[in-house]
Amino acid sequence: MVLAALAATSGSVRDVLTIVAPASPGGGWDQTARALQHALATIEPGASVQVENVPGAAGTIGLARFVSAERGNPHALLVTGLVMLSAIVTNQAPVTLAQTTPIARLTGEFEAIVVPAGSRFATLGDLVAEFRRAPTSVSWAGGSAGGTDDLLVRLLAEALGVPPARANYIAFSGGGPALAALLGGQVTAGVSGYSEFAAQIDAGALRVLAVSAPARVPGIDAPTLREQGVDLDLANWRGLVAPPGLSDAERDALATRVQTVAQSDEWRAVVSRNGWEDAFLTGPAFRQFLMAEQNRVEAVLRRLGAQAPAPPPRGFALTPRTFPAVVLIALAVVLTGLMWTRQRRSGGASGSTPNDASSTGANSRVALLVGVLGLHAVALPVVGFILSSASLFLATSWLLGSRRWLRDAVLGLIAASVLFLVFTRGLALSLPLDPITALLAR
């Protein structure tokens, strides 16, 4: 019984369950989260379920925040799927699904290629002909770059003999903004899960040109890509993961709760209404599926990337990986300045300018500081942010002349811990955990 399973971790079904949809409202992740919210409210009248939208970077921002902020929380779930796996590779995200607790795969959904009802492209053949003639003249609206929609467009280009890099794909943060651009005539065609277009298709505002299924989908009046001579099919999937640091009992309680929902009439009605495929999978099988999908997505992206020309040099941008480095480099510049100032003052205290020996000493200290920073960069992924940064603070204090080891060590640990919390909790960045911190978090 689901209530008994919940009691093992929450003690009450009235504990708030938070479902994080890592995208803007209106898209597939948001639809899945709100469908779960509705089904749980029907099945468990006493339960409190809230949906939280955290958009950005095809779900990787929401993933990073989820892993750091919800660690050890047995009352939180994150909606994930193929889009996020692609984005993790494309964006070189520092946080991956391997750092979460897999719960269940829920649904599968085929992609639809649509155009506005008044479009001059009446069939997929018309659109494909224009795409072959002038690839950049056809603009495609879809979800975040590197996601399922983007993959389908580039795989379509590959199948048609068009360089994938020439596809004019315009990424949006969610299904809502992409749909608005499509209906507003700002783009040529739209690509997304069929359910995101279903209401506008039924209303006659959009026309379906093709579905990316291997065979006709019951309830969808549209031909497949294969029927129209394009040797391609692609299915999206959506599932749920929990934060890291859960006990086996907490993980199993969440899986039991989700399984109860997936087997309910309320959920089956939602799946049917949205044109989703029931793809429920949980336990070790779901974990193995995630690993296999990650390998498959990486292979596809490598192949498509190999066909694209080398990108032009880009300006420097702050990312979860570069931001801590910028802070540490800035700290190094400040400390170097302080060391030079201290050396010059000590030289001038005797009423003369620094001599060669004092200048040599200053140069040696700067060289040692550079070496310490290099050791910090090597130690960071091994021993974690807090211990490596505290050690950096201690070594720098010594180079500045301090010999109060205990005080400096305590101050270093406090400063590193504060920075760690600011980066992970406040800015949703991902930093390596110290072994002690990771052990305590579990």
HUMO-V196513 format. One record per run of one state. SS is the DSSP state (a for helix, b for strand, c for the rest). FROM is the first residue (numbers start at 1). LEN is the number of residues. If there is no record, write none. Layout:
{{SS & FROM & LEN} {SS & FROM & LEN}}
This chain:
{{c & 1 & 1} {a & 2 & 6} {c & 8 & 8} {b & 16 & 6} {c & 22 & 6} {a & 28 & 16} {c & 44 & 4} {b & 48 & 6} {c & 54 & 3} {a & 57 & 13} {c & 70 & 6} {b & 76 & 6} {a & 82 & 9} {c & 91 & 6} {a & 97 & 3} {c & 100 & 1} {b & 101 & 16} {c & 117 & 7} {a & 124 & 10} {c & 134 & 1} {a & 135 & 3} {c & 138 & 1} {b & 139 & 4} {c & 143 & 5} {a & 148 & 13} {c & 161 & 3} {a & 164 & 3} {c & 167 & 1} {b & 168 & 4} {c & 172 & 3} {a & 175 & 9} {c & 184 & 5} {b & 189 & 5} {a & 194 & 9} {c & 203 & 3} {b & 206 & 6} {c & 212 & 12} {b & 224 & 1} {c & 225 & 1} {a & 226 & 3} {c & 229 & 6} {b & 235 & 8} {c & 243 & 5} {a & 248 & 15} {c & 263 & 2} {a & 265 & 10} {c & 275 & 2} {b & 277 & 6} {c & 283 & 1} {a & 284 & 24} {c & 308 & 14} {a & 322 & 27} {c & 349 & 7} {a & 356 & 28} {c & 384 & 1} {a & 385 & 15} {c & 400 & 5} {a & 405 & 22} {c & 427 & 8} {a & 435 & 7} {c & 442 & 1}}
